[in-house]
Amino acid sequence: MEALYLLIPLSLAIVVLAAWIFLRMSDSGQFDDMDAPAHSILLDDDRPPPMDITPKGGAVPKDPAPPDNAGR
């Protein structure tokens, strides 16, 4: 019976704390739009992919050197 004197106020304090946390999160807009971020990953981009980009200075990269046949 003495345990109830401790457990009932403790459980009420936990309920009040949980309600306060929920209301604070609700007021800050945490639960406003739960579906849009999940669906936005599936949508296509409106922009086309970027074309080939040349390095700074306008230099065009060289083709790799052909393999050396002297090592045969």
Order of alpha helices (4+ residues) and beta strands (2+ residues): alpha-alpha
